[in-house]
Amino acid sequence: MNKRIRNGALYGFIISIALGLLLANYTATTYEGDLTIITYLPIYDYVVEVLRYGAIGTLIGMFIGWRKNKAEDQGPKTYYGEVFLGVFFLSIGIAALAYLWS
């Protein structure tokens, strides 16, 4: 595999695991009258949810590395794909943070 694609996959995995640790929900809150009951997810479910973030980040990193490698072979490059993905994931992240803090 090309070095740029491999590095993109590695960096995407590391960054998305870090985001997964911050954004993955590990509690379930239920309200019964005046009581608030907080239950914690089993560790296995939490790890699977964080690894799901990692897998998605790896694929995105590989895609970006592939696009950058392709641009070197073909000459000038447009960044439409990266800008679209950046704006898309930024809006998803803001929506997730708004949901978590509401």
C-alpha positions as CSV (number, residue, x, y, z in Angstrom):
1,M,0.0,0.0,0.0
2,N,1.2,3.5,-0.8
3,K,2.9,5.3,2.1
4,R,0.5,8.3,1.9
5,I,-2.6,6.1,2.0
6,R,-1.2,4.1,5.0
7,N,-0.3,7.3,6.9
8,G,-3.8,8.7,6.2
9,A,-5.4,5.5,7.5
10,L,-3.2,5.6,10.6
11,Y,-3.8,9.3,11.4
12,G,-7.6,8.9,10.6
13,F,-7.8,6.0,13.1
14,I,-5.9,7.8,15.9
15,I,-7.9,11.0,15.5
16,S,-11.3,9.2,15.2
17,I,-10.5,7.0,18.3
18,A,-9.8,10.2,20.2
19,L,-13.1,11.7,19.0
20,G,-14.9,8.4,19.8
21,L,-13.7,8.5,23.4
22,L,-15.1,12.0,23.7
23,L,-18.4,11.5,21.9
24,A,-19.4,7.9,22.6
25,N,-22.3,7.7,25.1
26,Y,-21.6,5.4,28.0
27,T,-24.6,6.1,30.2
28,A,-28.4,5.7,29.9
29,T,-30.5,8.1,32.0
30,T,-34.1,7.3,32.9
31,Y,-36.4,9.4,35.0
32,E,-39.0,7.9,37.3
33,G,-40.9,10.5,39.2
34,D,-38.4,12.5,41.2
35,L,-35.6,9.9,40.8
36,T,-33.0,10.0,38.1
37,I,-31.5,6.5,37.4
38,I,-28.2,6.4,35.6
39,T,-27.0,3.1,34.2
40,Y,-23.7,2.5,32.6
41,L,-23.1,0.5,29.4
42,P,-21.1,-2.7,29.7
43,I,-17.4,-2.1,28.7
44,Y,-17.8,-4.3,25.6
45,D,-20.6,-2.2,24.2
46,Y,-18.6,1.0,24.9
47,V,-15.4,-0.4,23.2
48,V,-17.4,-1.5,20.2
49,E,-18.9,2.0,19.8
50,V,-15.5,3.6,20.1
51,L,-14.0,1.2,17.5
52,R,-16.9,2.0,15.2
53,Y,-15.6,5.6,15.2
54,G,-12.1,4.3,14.5
55,A,-13.2,2.2,11.5
56,I,-15.0,5.2,10.0
57,G,-12.0,7.5,10.5
58,T,-9.7,4.9,9.0
59,L,-11.8,4.8,5.8
60,I,-11.9,8.5,5.6
61,G,-8.2,8.8,6.1
62,M,-7.5,6.2,3.4
63,F,-9.8,8.1,1.0
64,I,-8.0,11.4,1.7
65,G,-4.6,9.8,1.3
66,W,-5.7,8.2,-2.0
67,R,-7.0,11.5,-3.3
68,K,-3.8,13.3,-2.4
69,N,-1.7,10.5,-4.1
70,K,-3.9,10.6,-7.2
71,A,-3.5,14.4,-7.4
72,E,0.3,14.1,-7.5
73,D,0.0,11.8,-10.5
74,Q,-2.5,14.0,-12.4
75,G,-1.3,17.5,-11.8
76,P,-3.3,20.3,-10.1
77,K,-5.9,19.1,-7.6
78,T,-9.2,20.4,-6.5
79,Y,-10.2,19.9,-2.9
80,Y,-13.9,19.6,-3.4
81,G,-14.1,16.1,-1.8
82,E,-12.0,17.1,1.2
83,V,-13.9,20.3,1.8
84,F,-17.2,18.5,1.5
85,L,-16.1,15.8,4.0
86,G,-14.7,18.4,6.3
87,V,-17.9,20.5,6.3
88,F,-20.1,17.4,6.6
89,F,-18.2,15.9,9.6
90,L,-18.0,19.3,11.3
91,S,-21.7,19.7,11.0
92,I,-22.3,16.1,12.3
93,G,-19.9,16.8,15.2
94,I,-21.7,20.0,16.1
95,A,-25.1,18.3,15.9
96,A,-23.7,15.4,18.1
97,L,-22.4,17.9,20.7
98,A,-25.7,19.8,20.7
99,Y,-27.6,16.5,21.2
100,L,-25.3,15.4,24.0
101,W,-25.5,18.7,25.9
102,S,-29.3,19.1,25.6
